[in-house]
Amino acid sequence: MKLILLVGPSGSGKDTLLRAVRRQFNGSCFVEFVRRYITRPPDSNEDNYYVDRSCFKILKHNGFFVSDWQAHGNEYGIPRNAISGNNGYQRLLCSVSRDAIGDFENFHDNVTVLQVTASKDVLRHRLQGRGRENPEDIEKRLSRAEHPVHAKDLIVFDNSTNLEQSQKNFICLLEKL
């Protein structure tokens, strides 16, 4: 089983690509989506488990997560049992922080990292349209987007093109992995 980690800056379109993959492969054994535990309730673009901070702390203390990280004032974690069990799926797909890649590479021996990118102007436009951050927070996110990603097996996917074409290209890339 291949573990595919999806990384990329806020606004790069990771959740939109995940939704397209779900639509394409719903009910098949092609891919399973790993749900994250987050201390922020999911919005309509996400499918995560919400837990409050005290619950998250208990889970972390008890070794429940293969990896956890903080981002933008929230805690994120991926459960070990989601990675260690192979329920007949060919691929596991998981959206994570670039800082967590090493945890997964140390835990699982077949990891590919897909870095979703977009131009700075596209990122800014998408972040502004989302309406979750103020202009100062958007600029912080944009500066963080320029940090390099380090992975043993890294593929960069440019998601700056039109939505329909990007989704087709991404699904094609997943099928080749």
N, C-alpha and C positions, 0 to 999 in steps of 0.2 A: 504494500500500500504506500502511495506517495502522499506526503504531507506538503501541501502548497500553502505558503504563507503569503498573504496579501498585505503589502505595506504601501504607504504613500501619504503625502500630506493631506490635511483637511481640504476638502474641495476638489480632490483629484478624481472623484467619482467612483470610489471603491464600492460603496453601497449600491449605487446604480448598476454597476457591473455584476455585483452579486445577485441582484434581483433578476437580471437578464439570464444568468446561469440557472437560477432556480426555475424560471419559466421554461427554459429549454430542456432541462433534465429532471423535471418534477416526476417523482415516482420511479426513477431508474437507479441502478447501482453505480452509475457513472461517478457521482460525487456526493459526498455528505458534507454539510455545513456545520462547522463547530461554532456553537453559541458561546459568547463571552459572558462573564459575570461582570456587571458594571454597577457602580454606586450612583448612577444617574438613570432615571427611567428612560427606556428606549423611546425614540420618536418614530414617526411613521416610516422612516427609511431604514430602520434597524430591527433586528430580531435577536435580542439579548435577554439574559436573565438579569433582572434588577434585584439587588440586595442592598440593604442599608450598610453604613460604614462599620457598625459593630459586628454584623454578620460577616462581612467581608474579612474583617480582622481575624475572626475565629477560623474561618475557612483557610486563610493564609497560614495562620499559626499551626494548624493541623496538617499542613502539607497537601492540601486539596489541589492546589494549582501547580501545573508544570511551569508556568511563568505568570508573573503579575507585574504591573507597572502603573505609574501615575501619569496622567496627562490632563492638562487643562482643568485641574482641580477635582478630578475623578479617579477612582481606582478601577483597574481592569484586570481580569484574570481569566486564564484558560484552564479548565479542569484536566487533571492527568488522565482520568478515565476516558475522556473524549478522544485522546490521542493514542492511548495504549490498546484500546479495543479496536478490532477490525471487524466490523459488522457486514463484511462482504462488499464493501465499497472499494473502488479502484483508487479513489483520491479523496483526501480530506482537505477542505478549503477553509482557511481561518484568517480573519483580519486581525493583525497584531501591530504592535509598535515596533519600529525598526530596532529599538534598543533591546527587544526581547528575542531577537533572532537566534542569538547564541544559546539561549536556554533550550530552544526547540532542536537546534542542531546537536546539542549534547544529549538530548532525550531520545531522539528518533534518528535512524540512520538514512532515511530517504526523504530529504527536505529540499524543496525548490522554493526560492523567494521570487515573487512577482512584485516588482516595484512599479506602481501606477504613478505616472507623472502627467503633468500638464504645464503649459506655460504659466509664468507668473501672472499675466493679465487674465488668463482663463481662471486660475485659482482665485484671484481677487474678486472677479465677477461672481463666481459661484458662491464664495463665502458671503459676499454682500447680499446675494439673493436668498441665502439661507436664513439670514436675520437673527442668528444666535449670538454673534459677537459684535462688539463695538469696533470702530475703525482702528483703535490702538491694538486690540486683540488680534484683529485680522493681520495687521502688519507683523506682529510677533509670529503668527502662524506662517506667514510668507517667508520670514527670515529662517525659520526652522526648516522649511521645505528644501532649503539649499544644502542641508547637511547630507554628507554621503551615507549610503547604505552599504554595510559590510555583510557579506554572506558568501558561503562556499559555492553555491549555485544560484546565481542572480540573473534574472531576466527583467529588462526594463520595457514597460508597456506605456507608450504615449497615448494618453486619453484626451488629447486636445481636439480630435476630429469630431464630426457630428455624431450625435448619440447613436443613431442606428448603425452606422459603420463601425464605431468603436465597439459596440456590443457584439457584432458579428466577428470582428477581429479578435476580441478577447475569447469568445467561445471557441474559435478556431485554434487559438493558442492553447487553451486548456485541453482540447482534444488531442493535440500533438504531444502533450506532456505524458 
